[in-house]
Amino acid sequence: MKKLPLVISACLAGRCCRYDGSSALLSCLNALDEVFELIALCPEQLGGLPTPRSCAELVNRRVQTKEGLDLTEPFVEGSRKALALARAQGCSIALLMERSPSCGSTCVYDGTFSGTLIEGEGVFANLLREQGFTLYTPKTIDALMKANTVSYESEHR
């Protein structure tokens, strides 16, 4: 049986692509891979940013480093490229790394570089939501598994 495609933040899939060169590997990655066709994407790398790179946060709707360097364009370009790859695979759902200025879908850092979180979403998460994607976070994996395995199985009987 063909698996439902799922965009996943590349760092959650174990790729060392976070700003500090680390990953955020999910302990349940194998279980996800049994159910979904995982499409691991890092919009920041797709936008041409190196790894490691300076920490960035959303500041007045722009993506900036603590030093004041504006990274908005690479974030936007990488998000567009990631969306095109997701669409090419027939994706409509995504599992994204929370807090990221790219992938945060319910909360992001507040732009003061103090570690303070606020409600909001990153550039890629916002683009996916605007395009009708359903977004999940590591905290909502159970809902992702339940909602999508049931609906996919009923559609493909």
C-alpha positions as CSV (number, residue, x, y, z in Angstrom):
1,M,0.0,0.0,0.0
2,K,1.3,3.4,-0.9
3,K,2.1,5.6,2.1
4,L,0.7,9.1,2.6
5,P,3.4,11.8,2.0
6,L,4.4,13.9,5.0
7,V,6.7,16.9,5.0
8,I,8.9,16.7,8.1
9,S,11.4,19.3,9.3
10,A,14.8,17.7,8.3
11,C,16.1,18.3,11.8
12,L,13.3,16.1,13.3
13,A,14.4,13.4,10.8
14,G,17.9,13.4,12.2
15,R,19.7,15.7,9.8
16,C,22.2,18.0,11.5
17,C,20.8,21.2,9.8
18,R,19.7,23.3,12.8
19,Y,21.4,26.7,13.2
20,D,24.0,25.2,15.6
21,G,24.7,22.2,13.4
22,S,22.6,19.8,15.6
23,S,19.5,17.8,14.9
24,A,16.3,17.2,17.0
25,L,15.8,13.5,16.0
26,L,12.4,12.2,17.0
27,S,12.4,9.0,19.0
28,C,9.3,7.9,17.0
29,L,10.8,8.4,13.6
30,N,10.7,4.7,12.7
31,A,7.0,4.5,13.6
32,L,6.3,7.6,11.4
33,D,8.3,6.1,8.5
34,E,6.1,2.9,8.7
35,V,3.0,5.0,8.1
36,F,4.2,7.9,6.0
37,E,6.5,8.6,3.1
38,L,8.7,11.1,4.9
39,I,9.9,14.1,2.9
40,A,12.6,15.7,5.0
41,L,13.1,19.4,4.2
42,C,15.1,22.3,5.7
43,P,13.9,25.6,4.2
44,E,16.9,27.4,5.7
45,Q,19.3,25.2,3.8
46,L,17.2,25.3,0.7
47,G,17.4,29.1,0.9
48,G,21.2,28.9,0.7
49,L,22.0,29.4,4.4
50,P,25.0,27.5,5.7
51,T,25.0,25.1,8.7
52,P,26.0,26.1,11.2
53,R,24.7,29.7,11.0
54,S,23.9,32.5,13.3
55,C,20.8,32.1,15.5
56,A,17.9,34.0,14.0
57,E,14.5,35.1,15.3
58,L,11.5,37.0,13.9
59,V,11.7,40.7,14.6
60,N,8.9,42.9,13.3
61,R,8.0,40.3,10.6
62,R,11.6,40.1,9.4
63,V,14.1,37.3,10.1
64,Q,17.2,38.7,11.8
65,T,20.3,37.5,13.6
66,K,21.2,38.8,17.0
67,E,23.8,40.9,15.2
68,G,21.1,42.5,13.1
69,L,21.8,40.7,9.8
70,D,18.5,40.4,7.8
71,L,18.0,36.9,6.6
72,T,14.4,37.3,5.5
73,E,15.0,36.7,1.8
74,P,16.9,33.4,2.2
75,F,14.1,32.2,4.6
76,V,11.4,33.2,2.1
77,E,13.2,31.7,-0.9
78,G,13.9,28.4,1.0
79,S,10.3,28.2,2.1
80,R,9.1,28.6,-1.5
81,K,11.5,25.9,-2.7
82,A,10.4,23.6,0.1
83,L,6.7,24.2,-0.8
84,A,7.4,23.3,-4.4
85,L,9.1,20.1,-3.3
86,A,6.2,19.3,-1.0
87,R,3.6,19.9,-3.7
88,A,5.6,17.8,-6.2
89,Q,5.3,14.9,-3.8
90,G,1.5,15.4,-3.3
91,C,1.9,16.6,0.4
92,S,-0.9,18.3,2.3
93,I,0.4,17.7,5.8
94,A,3.6,18.6,7.7
95,L,5.3,17.8,10.9
96,L,7.4,20.9,11.8
97,M,10.0,21.8,14.4
98,E,8.4,24.2,16.9
99,R,10.0,27.5,17.9
100,S,11.9,27.9,14.6
101,P,11.7,31.1,12.6
102,S,11.1,28.8,9.6
103,C,9.0,25.9,11.0
104,G,7.4,27.1,14.2
105,S,3.7,26.6,13.8
106,T,2.2,27.6,17.1
107,C,5.1,29.5,18.9
108,V,8.3,31.2,18.0
109,Y,10.9,33.2,19.9
110,D,9.9,36.8,20.5
111,G,12.8,38.5,18.6
112,T,14.6,39.7,21.8
113,F,17.0,36.7,21.8
114,S,16.1,36.2,25.5
115,G,14.6,32.7,25.0
116,T,11.1,34.1,25.4
117,L,8.4,32.3,23.4
118,I,5.3,33.9,22.0
119,E,2.3,32.7,19.9
120,G,3.2,32.8,16.2
121,E,4.5,31.0,13.3
122,G,7.7,30.9,11.2
123,V,8.0,31.7,7.5
124,F,7.6,28.2,6.2
125,A,4.8,27.2,8.6
126,N,2.9,30.4,7.6
127,L,3.4,29.6,3.8
128,L,2.2,26.0,4.3
129,R,-0.8,27.1,6.3
130,E,-1.8,29.7,3.7
131,Q,-1.6,26.9,1.1
132,G,-4.0,24.7,3.0
133,F,-1.6,22.3,4.7
134,T,-2.4,20.8,8.0
135,L,0.4,21.4,10.5
136,Y,1.6,19.2,13.3
137,T,4.3,19.5,15.9
138,P,6.3,16.9,17.9
139,K,3.7,17.5,20.7
140,T,0.8,16.6,18.4
141,I,2.2,13.4,16.7
142,D,-0.5,11.2,18.3
143,A,-3.1,13.4,16.6
144,L,-1.2,13.2,13.3
145,M,-1.1,9.4,13.4
146,K,-4.7,9.0,14.4
147,A,-6.2,11.5,11.9
148,N,-4.1,10.6,8.9
149,T,-3.9,6.8,9.1
150,V,-7.7,6.6,9.5
151,S,-8.5,9.0,6.7
152,Y,-5.9,7.6,4.3
153,E,-7.1,4.0,4.9
154,S,-10.7,5.0,4.3
155,E,-9.8,6.8,1.0
156,H,-7.8,3.9,-0.3
157,R,-10.0,0.9,0.3
